[in-house]
Amino acid sequence: MTPIENHSYLKICGELANHLSISLASARRQVDIHAAKQGLRDSASKMAIAKNMLDDLKMKRNSDEDPPAKTLDKLLEALAADENFMVED
């Protein structure tokens, strides 16, 4: 059985997963990858990396002029060449 991990670390990873719209396991994996690139293995450094990643996401989200919904709307707009394209018959 795997040991119970630090709950505050899991909470930060959960917030990171929420902001990235990914699973908790994927968020933890991303933190582990960043820690491995820096050669860090202890839980305190992983927690600091997760906090930094979360803070960067929050700052980026606050500095964006368009909210994510408007960005999605822009991506879903049809181009002039594709306006008459039919997906189904």
C-alpha positions in Angstrom: 0.0 0.0 0.0 1.2 3.5 -0.7 1.8 5.7 2.3 -0.5 8.7 3.0 1.1 11.8 1.6 1.2 15.3 2.9 -2.3 16.7 2.8 -1.2 20.2 2.1 0.8 19.0 -0.9 -2.2 17.1 -2.2 -4.3 20.2 -1.8 -1.9 22.4 -3.8 -1.7 19.7 -6.5 -5.5 19.6 -6.5 -5.7 23.4 -7.0 -3.1 23.1 -9.8 -5.2 20.3 -11.4 -8.3 22.4 -11.2 -6.6 25.4 -12.9 -5.1 23.2 -15.6 -8.3 21.1 -16.0 -6.4 17.9 -15.6 -6.5 15.0 -13.1 -4.8 15.1 -9.7 -2.4 12.4 -10.8 -1.5 14.3 -13.9 -0.8 17.5 -11.8 1.3 15.5 -9.4 3.2 14.0 -12.3 3.9 17.4 -13.8 5.3 18.6 -10.4 7.4 15.4 -10.2 8.8 16.1 -13.7 9.7 19.7 -12.8 11.4 18.4 -9.6 13.3 15.7 -11.5 14.6 18.3 -14.0 15.9 20.3 -11.1 17.3 17.3 -9.4 15.1 17.6 -6.3 13.5 14.7 -4.6 12.3 15.8 -1.2 8.7 16.6 -0.5 9.4 20.1 0.7 10.9 21.1 -2.6 8.1 19.4 -4.5 5.6 21.4 -2.5 7.5 24.7 -3.3 7.5 23.8 -7.0 3.8 23.1 -6.9 3.2 26.4 -5.2 5.3 28.2 -7.8 3.5 26.6 -10.6 0.1 27.5 -9.1 1.2 31.1 -8.5 2.4 31.4 -12.1 -0.9 30.1 -13.4 -2.9 32.5 -11.2 -0.7 35.4 -12.3 -1.0 34.4 -15.9 -4.8 34.0 -15.6 -5.1 37.5 -13.9 -3.0 39.2 -16.6 -4.9 37.7 -19.5 -7.2 40.2 -21.1 -9.6 37.6 -22.3 -11.2 35.1 -20.0 -11.0 31.4 -21.1 -14.6 31.4 -22.3 -13.8 34.2 -24.8 -10.7 32.4 -25.9 -12.8 29.3 -26.6 -15.3 31.3 -28.6 -12.4 32.7 -30.7 -11.1 29.2 -31.4 -14.6 27.9 -32.4 -15.3 30.7 -34.9 -15.4 29.5 -38.5 -12.9 30.8 -41.0 -14.2 32.4 -44.2 -13.0 29.4 -46.2 -14.8 27.0 -43.9 -18.1 28.8 -43.5 -20.1 26.5 -45.8 -18.4 23.3 -44.8 -20.8 20.6 -43.6 -19.8 18.0 -41.0 -22.8 15.7 -41.7 -25.0 15.1 -44.6 
